[in-house]
Amino acid sequence: MANTKGQIFGINGPVVKVKGSDSFEMQEMVYVGNEELIGEVIGVTSDTTIVQVYEETTGLKKGEPVVGTGGPLSITLAPGILSDIFDGIERPLKEIRNMSGSFIGRGLKVTNLDERKTWNVEMVAKQGDYVTGGDIIAVTQETSLIEHRIMIPPNIKGKIEWIAPNGNYTIVDIIAKVKSDDEIIDITMKQKWPIKKARPYTQRQPISRPLVTGQRVIDTMFPLAKGGAAAVPGGFGTGKTMTQHQLAKWCDADIIVYIGCGERGNEMTQVLDEFSELIDPKSNRPLLDRTMLIANTSNMPVAAREASIYTGVTIAEYYRDMGYDVALMADSTSRWAEALREISGRLEEMPAEEGFPAYLASRLSAFYERAGYVTNLNGSEGSVSIIGAVSPQGGDFSEPVTQNTKRFIRCFWALDKSLAYARHYPAIQWLNSYSEYIGEVTDWYAQNVSPDFMEKRNKMMAILQEESSLMEIVKLIGADVLPDSQKATLEVAKTIRVGFLQQNAFHADDTYVPLEKQNKMMDTILLFDKRIKECVEKGVVLSKVSESGIAEDIIRIKYTIGNDNIDGPFHDLQRKINETFDKLIYNHES
């Protein structure tokens, strides 16, 4: 119910000053103007309340009313979220299009989720059960892939006095009554939750398992743990969005939350078109059956761009509470930070570096810290992994958003313009990237893939780093002056770069590579490294190795060896490598 009322005193873009009431609360949701635009209180002084409006403020006039709701900006959590497309404050865009056409109208009254649709609900609790926040009392099949587990809201506990029989219900129908402290509380499938408040859990668990993506440069070189946070920084055209598409399609998370925050409209259209056509490779069902999208394009109100990040992570936490692993893609946090900067400027706050507000770091930390692998209130385990794209102007990683992001993430996939222009995808620069999760996931790789998986990874990284040092010499005086031992290092490094790190998203066997094949590819490349150095030590001319064509065979592994039949073809190739080098050594010595 509305509990306060004031009048518009001043308007500056999405920022509105309100006078006439001193009862507004910080972060309270309000309705602004005669059209009741959605807003949020972001500042309170002795005589003025400052509101940011999540809709277009054109046409607002001084003196129009501002009405408080008495509660914070919250979103609806219930069956019906997956497979749908929302704006930054969880308004369904399909419904808005039906009401106002291709452009979002102002002051539209639309429910966040369909309250008329019925769901086939099966009760798992019974009358007389004592329940607490987070306990699952019923389930319904939200999509063909995801079972929606209906939970008691976190702040409720008590005895079930009545529970509905199995059947079809809407999200607003009462399905249970809980007696708590002599009060009967009606339970529906719908919950409301403030977007800027993290949902509670029992315990944060140590991170120990990788988020397997099928992308070799990520899984092997710079793994992201389930419940971890990663950043994908890169300039225009380096492949941030395409990298996130690959992760969304192939990572082993149960649910994908994709936030298009301030991106170009045509790019978001491409995302929507592609996601609607993609087939989930694990189930052969549409990928949208386990995906929800938030589209907040660059021409939408700037304040809603800021809210979209919190809306997405709140939805991710809701499904985490059911026991699912959720991967959240935010594209991009730079546009979100620009929204903070614009609102901060209109509030006439003292700017920090490059005009960003002084609280940029704290806002970034509040977002990324909501990632984690946790034990939920109901005893299940779930995770939220956050992958945020960063769009530094001019590809400058020293700018504030990138630098502050690095403080709160432990996995940094630095995209490189020169790699992208050379059609090397993913364009993750191996020397500028890092993962601090390697220590945590080493045991998992040792137990599930190979005991020496990370040892082999470290050897390949050492070869790439040595190549970088040698290339400095090559640039100055040319490759001819290098001894054969160093030329051999360059030859091996090429097989790693082109044969292992470069991946073709449009090739059936290369778009996703299982960890077993990644391990065998490393074995093969390191065998090549061992044998070519042995040849050089015995005096074999390096050009003879090049003439054998064995390096090209290794580079073509990703195409010539399928993902289903791995052991035999790799054994044959490694035998061929040994026979080739044995013959070269024999011919040289004889």
PAVEX-960742 format. One record per residue (C-alpha): residue in one letter; x, y, z. Coordinates in steps of 0.2 Angstrom, whole numbers, plus 5000, padded with zeros to 4 digits. Layout:
REM residues N
[atom A, [X, Y, Z]];
...
***
This chain:
REM residues 590
[atom M, [5000, 5000, 5000]];
[atom A, [5006, 5018, 4997]];
[atom N, [5012, 5026, 5012]];
[atom T, [5020, 5043, 5007]];
[atom K, [5016, 5056, 4994]];
[atom G, [5026, 5070, 4987]];
[atom Q, [5027, 5082, 4972]];
[atom I, [5040, 5083, 4958]];
[atom F, [5051, 5098, 4961]];
[atom G, [5064, 5096, 4948]];
[atom I, [5069, 5085, 4934]];
[atom N, [5086, 5081, 4926]];
[atom G, [5085, 5066, 4914]];
[atom P, [5081, 5050, 4924]];
[atom V, [5084, 5060, 4941]];
[atom V, [5069, 5068, 4949]];
[atom K, [5069, 5079, 4965]];
[atom V, [5054, 5077, 4976]];
[atom K, [5047, 5089, 4989]];
[atom G, [5032, 5089, 5001]];
[atom S, [5035, 5073, 5011]];
[atom D, [5049, 5068, 5023]];
[atom S, [5043, 5050, 5025]];
[atom F, [5052, 5042, 5009]];
[atom E, [5065, 5028, 5013]];
[atom M, [5081, 5024, 5004]];
[atom Q, [5079, 5012, 4990]];
[atom E, [5060, 5013, 4992]];
[atom M, [5051, 5009, 4976]];
[atom V, [5040, 5024, 4970]];
[atom Y, [5027, 5029, 4957]];
[atom V, [5032, 5045, 4948]];
[atom G, [5020, 5057, 4940]];
[atom N, [5002, 5055, 4933]];
[atom E, [5008, 5040, 4923]];
[atom E, [5015, 5031, 4938]];
[atom L, [5032, 5028, 4931]];
[atom I, [5043, 5016, 4941]];
[atom G, [5057, 5024, 4951]];
[atom E, [5068, 5021, 4966]];
[atom V, [5073, 5033, 4980]];
[atom I, [5092, 5035, 4980]];
[atom G, [5094, 5050, 4991]];
[atom V, [5086, 5058, 5006]];
[atom T, [5090, 5076, 5013]];
[atom S, [5081, 5086, 5026]];
[atom D, [5069, 5094, 5013]];
[atom T, [5071, 5084, 4997]];
[atom T, [5070, 5066, 4991]];
[atom I, [5080, 5061, 4975]];
[atom V, [5072, 5047, 4964]];
[atom Q, [5080, 5038, 4949]];
[atom V, [5066, 5034, 4936]];
[atom Y, [5067, 5017, 4927]];
[atom E, [5057, 5024, 4912]];
[atom E, [5058, 5038, 4900]];
[atom T, [5055, 5055, 4909]];
[atom T, [5050, 5065, 4894]];
[atom G, [5034, 5074, 4897]];
[atom L, [5035, 5074, 4916]];
[atom K, [5030, 5091, 4924]];
[atom K, [5034, 5100, 4940]];
[atom G, [5020, 5097, 4953]];
[atom E, [5015, 5079, 4947]];
[atom P, [5013, 5067, 4962]];
[atom V, [5026, 5054, 4968]];
[atom V, [5019, 5040, 4978]];
[atom G, [5028, 5028, 4989]];
[atom T, [5025, 5010, 4990]];
[atom G, [5033, 5006, 5007]];
[atom G, [5045, 4993, 5000]];
[atom P, [5061, 4991, 4990]];
[atom L, [5061, 4988, 4971]];
[atom S, [5058, 4969, 4970]];
[atom I, [5055, 4957, 4957]];
[atom T, [5043, 4942, 4955]];
[atom L, [5050, 4924, 4957]];
[atom A, [5039, 4910, 4952]];
[atom P, [5037, 4897, 4937]];
[atom G, [5037, 4906, 4921]];
[atom I, [5054, 4915, 4921]];
[atom L, [5063, 4903, 4910]];
[atom S, [5062, 4904, 4891]];
[atom D, [5055, 4922, 4893]];
[atom I, [5063, 4939, 4889]];
[atom F, [5062, 4954, 4901]];
[atom D, [5068, 4972, 4902]];
[atom G, [5080, 4978, 4916]];
[atom I, [5066, 4978, 4929]];
[atom E, [5058, 4961, 4925]];
[atom R, [5044, 4967, 4914]];
[atom P, [5041, 4954, 4900]];
[atom L, [5045, 4962, 4883]];
[atom K, [5033, 4951, 4873]];
[atom E, [5019, 4957, 4884]];
[atom I, [5024, 4975, 4882]];
[atom R, [5025, 4973, 4863]];
[atom N, [5008, 4967, 4863]];
[atom M, [5002, 4982, 4873]];
[atom S, [5013, 4996, 4865]];
[atom G, [5021, 4989, 4849]];
[atom S, [5039, 4989, 4845]];
[atom F, [5044, 5003, 4857]];
[atom I, [5041, 5002, 4875]];
[atom G, [5027, 5014, 4881]];
[atom R, [5028, 5023, 4897]];
[atom G, [5018, 5019, 4913]];
[atom L, [5013, 5002, 4907]];
[atom K, [5004, 4991, 4920]];
[atom V, [5010, 4974, 4916]];
[atom T, [5013, 4959, 4928]];
[atom N, [5030, 4952, 4929]];
[atom L, [5025, 4934, 4926]];
[atom D, [5009, 4927, 4918]];
[atom E, [4996, 4925, 4932]];
[atom R, [4983, 4917, 4921]];
[atom K, [4994, 4902, 4916]];
[atom T, [4991, 4886, 4925]];
[atom W, [5005, 4874, 4931]];
[atom N, [5003, 4856, 4935]];
[atom V, [5009, 4855, 4953]];
[atom E, [5014, 4840, 4963]];
[atom M, [5015, 4842, 4982]];
[atom V, [5030, 4835, 4991]];
[atom A, [5026, 4841, 5008]];
[atom K, [5011, 4836, 5018]];
[atom Q, [4999, 4843, 5031]];
[atom G, [5007, 4844, 5048]];
[atom D, [5025, 4845, 5042]];
[atom Y, [5036, 4859, 5050]];
[atom V, [5044, 4870, 5037]];
[atom T, [5057, 4884, 5037]];
[atom G, [5063, 4896, 5024]];
[atom G, [5069, 4887, 5008]];
[atom D, [5061, 4871, 5011]];
[atom I, [5053, 4863, 4995]];
[atom I, [5035, 4860, 4997]];
[atom A, [5030, 4857, 4979]];
[atom V, [5037, 4854, 4961]];
[atom T, [5031, 4858, 4943]];
[atom Q, [5039, 4856, 4926]];
[atom E, [5043, 4874, 4921]];
[atom T, [5051, 4868, 4905]];
[atom S, [5056, 4852, 4897]];
[atom L, [5073, 4853, 4905]];
[atom I, [5070, 4861, 4922]];
[atom E, [5059, 4856, 4936]];
[atom H, [5054, 4871, 4946]];
[atom R, [5055, 4868, 4965]];
[atom I, [5042, 4879, 4975]];
[atom M, [5050, 4884, 4991]];
[atom I, [5044, 4892, 5007]];
[atom P, [5050, 4911, 5007]];
[atom P, [5066, 4913, 5017]];
[atom N, [5058, 4923, 5031]];
[atom I, [5044, 4911, 5035]];
[atom K, [5044, 4896, 5046]];
[atom G, [5030, 4886, 5055]];
[atom K, [5018, 4871, 5053]];
[atom I, [5008, 4867, 5037]];
[atom E, [4990, 4868, 5042]];
[atom W, [4983, 4864, 5025]];
[atom I, [4991, 4860, 5008]];
[atom A, [4982, 4859, 4992]];
[atom P, [4980, 4842, 4982]];
[atom N, [4990, 4839, 4966]];
[atom G, [4983, 4848, 4952]];
[atom N, [4984, 4863, 4941]];
[atom Y, [4986, 4880, 4949]];
[atom T, [4992, 4898, 4944]];
[atom I, [5006, 4907, 4953]];
[atom V, [4994, 4917, 4963]];
[atom D, [4983, 4902, 4969]];
[atom I, [4985, 4897, 4987]];
[atom I, [4994, 4880, 4988]];
[atom A, [4997, 4879, 5007]];
[atom K, [4994, 4888, 5023]];
[atom V, [5008, 4889, 5036]];
[atom K, [5004, 4893, 5055]];
[atom S, [5018, 4904, 5061]];
[atom D, [5017, 4912, 5079]];
[atom D, [4998, 4911, 5079]];
[atom E, [4997, 4918, 5062]];
[atom I, [4991, 4909, 5047]];
[atom I, [5001, 4913, 5031]];
[atom D, [4995, 4909, 5014]];
[atom I, [5009, 4902, 5002]];
[atom T, [5008, 4903, 4984]];
[atom M, [5020, 4899, 4970]];
[atom K, [5025, 4917, 4969]];
[atom Q, [5038, 4926, 4979]];
[atom K, [5044, 4944, 4979]];
[atom W, [5062, 4948, 4983]];
[atom P, [5072, 4965, 4983]];
[atom I, [5085, 4965, 4969]];
[atom K, [5099, 4973, 4979]];
[atom K, [5098, 4961, 4993]];
[atom A, [5107, 4944, 4991]];
[atom R, [5096, 4929, 4995]];
[atom P, [5101, 4920, 5011]];
[atom Y, [5110, 4903, 5012]];
[atom T, [5117, 4891, 5025]];
[atom Q, [5135, 4891, 5021]];
[atom R, [5147, 4896, 5008]];
[atom Q, [5157, 4881, 5002]];
[atom P, [5175, 4880, 4996]];
[atom I, [5176, 4880, 4977]];
[atom S, [5184, 4864, 4970]];
[atom R, [5175, 4860, 4953]];
[atom P, [5178, 4868, 4936]];
[atom L, [5164, 4875, 4926]];
[atom V, [5167, 4864, 4911]];
[atom T, [5165, 4874, 4894]];
[atom G, [5172, 4863, 4881]];
[atom Q, [5183, 4878, 4876]];
[atom R, [5202, 4872, 4877]];
[atom V, [5209, 4889, 4881]];
[atom I, [5197, 4891, 4896]];
[atom D, [5196, 4873, 4902]];
[atom T, [5214, 4869, 4901]];
[atom M, [5224, 4885, 4902]];
[atom F, [5212, 4897, 4912]];
[atom P, [5198, 4887, 4921]];
[atom L, [5184, 4895, 4930]];
[atom A, [5177, 4886, 4945]];
[atom K, [5159, 4883, 4948]];
[atom G, [5153, 4897, 4959]];
[atom G, [5168, 4908, 4953]];
[atom A, [5168, 4925, 4945]];
[atom A, [5177, 4929, 4928]];
[atom A, [5179, 4944, 4917]];
[atom V, [5180, 4945, 4898]];
[atom P, [5188, 4962, 4894]];
[atom G, [5191, 4967, 4876]];
[atom G, [5189, 4981, 4864]];
[atom F, [5176, 4982, 4850]];
[atom G, [5176, 4967, 4838]];
[atom T, [5187, 4956, 4849]];
[atom G, [5173, 4943, 4852]];
[atom K, [5166, 4946, 4869]];
[atom T, [5148, 4942, 4865]];
[atom M, [5153, 4927, 4854]];
[atom T, [5164, 4920, 4869]];
[atom Q, [5149, 4922, 4880]];
[atom H, [5138, 4913, 4867]];
[atom Q, [5149, 4898, 4867]];
[atom L, [5150, 4897, 4886]];
[atom A, [5131, 4899, 4887]];
[atom K, [5128, 4885, 4874]];
[atom W, [5142, 4873, 4881]];
[atom C, [5146, 4876, 4899]];
[atom D, [5139, 4862, 4911]];
[atom A, [5128, 4874, 4921]];
[atom D, [5110, 4869, 4923]];
[atom I, [5103, 4886, 4919]];
[atom I, [5109, 4901, 4910]];
[atom V, [5105, 4919, 4914]];
[atom Y, [5110, 4931, 4900]];
[atom I, [5110, 4950, 4903]];
[atom G, [5112, 4962, 4888]];
[atom C, [5116, 4978, 4898]];
[atom G, [5117, 4993, 4887]];
[atom E, [5122, 4984, 4871]];
[atom R, [5117, 4989, 4854]];
[atom G, [5099, 4984, 4849]];
[atom N, [5104, 4975, 4833]];
[atom E, [5117, 4965, 4843]];
[atom M, [5103, 4960, 4856]];
[atom T, [5092, 4955, 4842]];
[atom Q, [5105, 4944, 4835]];
[atom V, [5107, 4936, 4853]];
[atom L, [5088, 4933, 4854]];
[atom D, [5087, 4926, 4836]];
[atom E, [5102, 4914, 4839]];
[atom F, [5096, 4908, 4857]];
[atom S, [5079, 4904, 4850]];
[atom E, [5086, 4893, 4837]];
[atom L, [5100, 4885, 4847]];
[atom I, [5098, 4867, 4852]];
[atom D, [5104, 4861, 4869]];
[atom P, [5118, 4848, 4865]];
[atom K, [5115, 4839, 4881]];
[atom S, [5097, 4836, 4879]];
[atom N, [5093, 4840, 4861]];
[atom R, [5080, 4852, 4867]];
[atom P, [5079, 4871, 4863]];
[atom L, [5092, 4880, 4873]];
[atom L, [5079, 4893, 4879]];
[atom D, [5071, 4879, 4889]];
[atom R, [5085, 4882, 4902]];
[atom T, [5089, 4901, 4898]];
[atom M, [5081, 4917, 4903]];
[atom L, [5086, 4934, 4894]];
[atom I, [5086, 4951, 4901]];
[atom A, [5087, 4964, 4886]];
[atom N, [5091, 4982, 4891]];
[atom T, [5098, 4990, 4875]];
[atom S, [5108, 5006, 4874]];
[atom N, [5093, 5017, 4870]];
[atom M, [5082, 5011, 4885]];
[atom P, [5082, 5022, 4900]];
[atom V, [5099, 5022, 4908]];
[atom A, [5093, 5019, 4926]];
[atom A, [5085, 5003, 4921]];
[atom R, [5102, 4998, 4914]];
[atom E, [5109, 4999, 4932]];
[atom A, [5095, 4988, 4939]];
[atom S, [5096, 4975, 4925]];
[atom I, [5112, 4968, 4933]];
[atom Y, [5104, 4966, 4950]];
[atom T, [5088, 4958, 4943]];
[atom G, [5098, 4945, 4934]];
[atom V, [5109, 4940, 4949]];
[atom T, [5093, 4939, 4960]];
[atom I, [5085, 4927, 4948]];
[atom A, [5101, 4917, 4947]];
[atom E, [5101, 4916, 4966]];
[atom Y, [5083, 4910, 4966]];
[atom Y, [5087, 4895, 4955]];
[atom R, [5103, 4892, 4965]];
[atom D, [5092, 4890, 4980]];
[atom M, [5083, 4875, 4971]];
[atom G, [5100, 4866, 4970]];
[atom Y, [5104, 4871, 4952]];
[atom D, [5121, 4877, 4945]];
[atom V, [5118, 4894, 4937]];
[atom A, [5129, 4903, 4925]];
[atom L, [5126, 4922, 4923]];
[atom M, [5133, 4931, 4908]];
[atom A, [5133, 4950, 4910]];
[atom D, [5136, 4959, 4893]];
[atom S, [5143, 4972, 4897]];
[atom T, [5147, 4978, 4915]];
[atom S, [5156, 4993, 4906]];
[atom R, [5139, 5000, 4900]];
[atom W, [5132, 4997, 4918]];
[atom A, [5146, 5007, 4925]];
[atom E, [5143, 5021, 4912]];
[atom A, [5125, 5021, 4918]];
[atom L, [5132, 5024, 4936]];
[atom R, [5143, 5038, 4929]];
[atom E, [5128, 5047, 4921]];
[atom I, [5117, 5046, 4936]];
[atom S, [5131, 5052, 4947]];
[atom G, [5135, 5066, 4936]];
[atom R, [5116, 5072, 4936]];
[atom L, [5117, 5071, 4955]];
[atom E, [5132, 5082, 4954]];
[atom E, [5143, 5070, 4965]];
[atom M, [5161, 5073, 4965]];
[atom P, [5169, 5062, 4951]];
[atom A, [5183, 5050, 4953]];
[atom E, [5194, 5043, 4939]];
[atom E, [5188, 5047, 4922]];
[atom G, [5172, 5054, 4929]];
[atom F, [5166, 5037, 4937]];
[atom P, [5158, 5039, 4954]];
[atom A, [5169, 5036, 4969]];
[atom Y, [5158, 5021, 4974]];
[atom L, [5161, 5011, 4957]];
[atom A, [5172, 4998, 4966]];
[atom S, [5160, 4995, 4980]];
[atom R, [5146, 4993, 4967]];
[atom L, [5156, 4981, 4957]];
[atom S, [5161, 4971, 4972]];
[atom A, [5143, 4970, 4978]];
[atom F, [5139, 4962, 4961]];
[atom Y, [5153, 4950, 4959]];
[atom E, [5152, 4944, 4977]];
[atom R, [5135, 4937, 4974]];
[atom A, [5144, 4923, 4965]];
[atom G, [5148, 4907, 4975]];
[atom Y, [5145, 4889, 4978]];
[atom V, [5134, 4887, 4993]];
[atom T, [5124, 4875, 5004]];
[atom N, [5106, 4882, 5003]];
[atom L, [5093, 4884, 5017]];
[atom N, [5085, 4867, 5011]];
[atom G, [5101, 4858, 5012]];
[atom S, [5104, 4856, 4994]];
[atom E, [5120, 4863, 4985]];
[atom G, [5120, 4876, 4971]];
[atom S, [5131, 4889, 4963]];
[atom V, [5131, 4905, 4954]];
[atom S, [5145, 4908, 4942]];
[atom I, [5147, 4926, 4935]];
[atom I, [5155, 4930, 4919]];
[atom G, [5155, 4948, 4915]];
[atom A, [5161, 4956, 4899]];
[atom V, [5170, 4972, 4900]];
[atom S, [5171, 4985, 4886]];
[atom P, [5186, 4996, 4889]];
[atom Q, [5187, 5011, 4877]];
[atom G, [5200, 5008, 4864]];
[atom G, [5204, 4991, 4872]];
[atom D, [5214, 5000, 4886]];
[atom F, [5214, 4988, 4901]];
[atom S, [5221, 5002, 4913]];
[atom E, [5204, 5011, 4913]];
[atom P, [5194, 5011, 4930]];
[atom V, [5181, 4998, 4926]];
[atom T, [5193, 4984, 4921]];
[atom Q, [5205, 4988, 4935]];
[atom N, [5192, 4988, 4948]];
[atom T, [5184, 4972, 4941]];
[atom K, [5201, 4964, 4943]];
[atom R, [5200, 4967, 4961]];
[atom F, [5185, 4956, 4963]];
[atom I, [5187, 4942, 4950]];
[atom R, [5199, 4928, 4950]];
[atom C, [5198, 4923, 4932]];
[atom F, [5203, 4936, 4918]];
[atom W, [5201, 4931, 4900]];
[atom A, [5210, 4946, 4891]];
[atom L, [5204, 4947, 4873]];
[atom D, [5217, 4953, 4860]];
[atom K, [5213, 4964, 4845]];
[atom S, [5227, 4957, 4834]];
[atom L, [5222, 4939, 4838]];
[atom A, [5204, 4943, 4833]];
[atom Y, [5209, 4952, 4817]];
[atom A, [5220, 4937, 4813]];
[atom R, [5204, 4926, 4815]];
[atom H, [5211, 4917, 4830]];
[atom Y, [5196, 4913, 4841]];
[atom P, [5193, 4913, 4855]];
[atom A, [5204, 4928, 4855]];
[atom I, [5210, 4926, 4873]];
[atom Q, [5228, 4932, 4874]];
[atom W, [5237, 4918, 4884]];
[atom L, [5251, 4930, 4891]];
[atom N, [5239, 4943, 4898]];
[atom S, [5226, 4931, 4905]];
[atom Y, [5226, 4922, 4921]];
[atom S, [5216, 4911, 4933]];
[atom E, [5218, 4910, 4951]];
[atom Y, [5206, 4895, 4952]];
[atom I, [5220, 4883, 4946]];
[atom G, [5225, 4878, 4963]];
[atom E, [5207, 4874, 4969]];
[atom V, [5203, 4863, 4953]];
[atom T, [5219, 4854, 4951]];
[atom D, [5213, 4839, 4962]];
[atom W, [5197, 4838, 4952]];
[atom Y, [5206, 4837, 4936]];
[atom A, [5218, 4824, 4943]];
[atom Q, [5204, 4813, 4949]];
[atom N, [5192, 4815, 4934]];
[atom V, [5204, 4817, 4919]];
[atom S, [5222, 4814, 4922]];
[atom P, [5234, 4814, 4937]];
[atom D, [5246, 4825, 4928]];
[atom F, [5233, 4836, 4919]];
[atom M, [5239, 4853, 4927]];
[atom E, [5257, 4848, 4925]];
[atom K, [5255, 4846, 4907]];
[atom R, [5246, 4863, 4906]];
[atom N, [5260, 4871, 4915]];
[atom K, [5273, 4864, 4902]];
[atom M, [5263, 4871, 4888]];
[atom M, [5262, 4888, 4896]];
[atom A, [5281, 4888, 4899]];
[atom I, [5283, 4885, 4880]];
[atom L, [5272, 4899, 4875]];
[atom Q, [5281, 4911, 4887]];
[atom E, [5298, 4905, 4880]];
[atom E, [5291, 4909, 4863]];
[atom S, [5286, 4926, 4868]];
[atom S, [5304, 4930, 4873]];
[atom L, [5311, 4923, 4858]];
[atom M, [5299, 4933, 4847]];
[atom E, [5307, 4949, 4854]];
[atom I, [5324, 4943, 4847]];
[atom V, [5316, 4938, 4830]];
[atom K, [5308, 4955, 4828]];
[atom L, [5325, 4963, 4830]];
[atom I, [5337, 4952, 4821]];
[atom G, [5327, 4938, 4812]];
[atom A, [5324, 4920, 4815]];
[atom D, [5339, 4914, 4805]];
[atom V, [5351, 4918, 4819]];
[atom L, [5342, 4907, 4832]];
[atom P, [5350, 4890, 4836]];
[atom D, [5339, 4874, 4831]];
[atom S, [5335, 4871, 4849]];
[atom Q, [5326, 4888, 4850]];
[atom K, [5318, 4886, 4832]];
[atom A, [5311, 4869, 4839]];
[atom T, [5303, 4879, 4853]];
[atom L, [5295, 4891, 4840]];
[atom E, [5288, 4876, 4830]];
[atom V, [5281, 4867, 4846]];
[atom A, [5273, 4884, 4851]];
[atom K, [5265, 4886, 4834]];
[atom T, [5256, 4869, 4836]];
[atom I, [5250, 4875, 4853]];
[atom R, [5243, 4891, 4847]];
[atom V, [5235, 4885, 4831]];
[atom G, [5231, 4867, 4835]];
[atom F, [5226, 4869, 4853]];
[atom L, [5221, 4887, 4858]];
[atom Q, [5213, 4891, 4842]];
[atom Q, [5195, 4884, 4841]];
[atom N, [5182, 4884, 4827]];
[atom A, [5164, 4887, 4834]];
[atom F, [5157, 4882, 4817]];
[atom H, [5165, 4864, 4816]];
[atom A, [5155, 4850, 4823]];
[atom D, [5169, 4842, 4832]];
[atom D, [5179, 4858, 4837]];
[atom T, [5165, 4869, 4844]];
[atom Y, [5165, 4858, 4860]];
[atom V, [5179, 4847, 4865]];
[atom P, [5178, 4835, 4880]];
[atom L, [5191, 4836, 4893]];
[atom E, [5197, 4818, 4888]];
[atom K, [5201, 4824, 4871]];
[atom Q, [5210, 4840, 4878]];
[atom N, [5221, 4829, 4888]];
[atom K, [5225, 4818, 4874]];
[atom M, [5229, 4833, 4863]];
[atom M, [5241, 4839, 4877]];
[atom D, [5249, 4822, 4877]];
[atom T, [5252, 4823, 4859]];
[atom I, [5259, 4840, 4858]];
[atom L, [5271, 4837, 4873]];
[atom L, [5277, 4821, 4864]];
[atom F, [5281, 4831, 4849]];
[atom D, [5290, 4843, 4860]];
[atom K, [5300, 4829, 4868]];
[atom R, [5305, 4821, 4851]];
[atom I, [5309, 4836, 4842]];
[atom K, [5321, 4842, 4855]];
[atom E, [5329, 4824, 4855]];
[atom C, [5331, 4826, 4837]];
[atom V, [5340, 4843, 4838]];
[atom E, [5351, 4836, 4852]];
[atom K, [5357, 4822, 4840]];
[atom G, [5360, 4834, 4826]];
[atom V, [5346, 4832, 4815]];
[atom V, [5343, 4847, 4804]];
[atom L, [5326, 4855, 4809]];
[atom S, [5321, 4857, 4791]];
[atom K, [5320, 4838, 4790]];
[atom V, [5306, 4838, 4804]];
[atom S, [5297, 4852, 4794]];
[atom E, [5297, 4842, 4778]];
[atom S, [5290, 4827, 4787]];
[atom G, [5273, 4836, 4789]];
[atom I, [5271, 4829, 4807]];
[atom A, [5268, 4847, 4814]];
[atom E, [5253, 4849, 4802]];
[atom D, [5246, 4832, 4807]];
[atom I, [5246, 4838, 4825]];
[atom I, [5238, 4855, 4821]];
[atom R, [5224, 4846, 4812]];
[atom I, [5220, 4834, 4827]];
[atom K, [5205, 4845, 4831]];
[atom Y, [5197, 4841, 4815]];
[atom T, [5203, 4824, 4811]];
[atom I, [5199, 4815, 4827]];
[atom G, [5181, 4815, 4833]];
[atom N, [5175, 4818, 4850]];
[atom D, [5167, 4800, 4851]];
[atom N, [5181, 4789, 4846]];
[atom I, [5197, 4796, 4855]];
[atom D, [5209, 4783, 4861]];
[atom G, [5212, 4773, 4845]];
[atom P, [5216, 4788, 4833]];
[atom F, [5227, 4797, 4846]];
[atom H, [5237, 4780, 4849]];
[atom D, [5239, 4779, 4830]];
[atom L, [5245, 4797, 4829]];
[atom Q, [5257, 4796, 4843]];
[atom R, [5264, 4780, 4836]];
[atom K, [5267, 4789, 4819]];
[atom I, [5276, 4803, 4828]];
[atom N, [5288, 4791, 4836]];
[atom E, [5291, 4781, 4820]];
[atom T, [5294, 4798, 4811]];
[atom F, [5307, 4804, 4823]];
[atom D, [5315, 4787, 4825]];
[atom K, [5317, 4787, 4806]];
[atom L, [5324, 4804, 4806]];
[atom I, [5337, 4800, 4819]];
[atom Y, [5341, 4783, 4811]];
[atom N, [5344, 4791, 4794]];
[atom H, [5355, 4805, 4802]];
[atom E, [5366, 4793, 4812]];
[atom S, [5368, 4781, 4798]];
***
